[in-house]
C-alpha cells in the first residue's frame, strides 16, 4: 500500500464526487466515486494498488464533493482538456470559478 496516498485518503470525505491524482505535480488520473463508492474508498483503493501501480504512486489528490459524480467527472475532464490545450499554445475564453467545494492535499514525503 502506498502510505503517501493512504495518508491523503484520511482527509477525503465519505461522499460521492470526483478526484484527481497527481505525481510530481502532474495529473495521472481523473476518477469518480459514485454509488456505494466514496472519495475516501476510491483513493484508498488506489493506494492499495487495486487499480494498478501507476496510480498507486500518486503523491497528491484533490477532490470535489458532488451529488452527481458523472456530471462532475465530465467537467473535471473538460477542465483538464482545456488546460492541456492552453499549455500547447491554444487560446480559449476564461470560464468562471466553480462554486463547488474543492480540496487539494499533498502527501508528506
Secondary structure by P-SEA (a helix, b strand, c coil): ccaaaaaaacccccccccbbbbccccccbbbbbcccccaaaaaaaaaacccccccccccbbbbbbcccaaaaaaaaaaaaaaaaaaaaccccccccccccbbbbbbccc
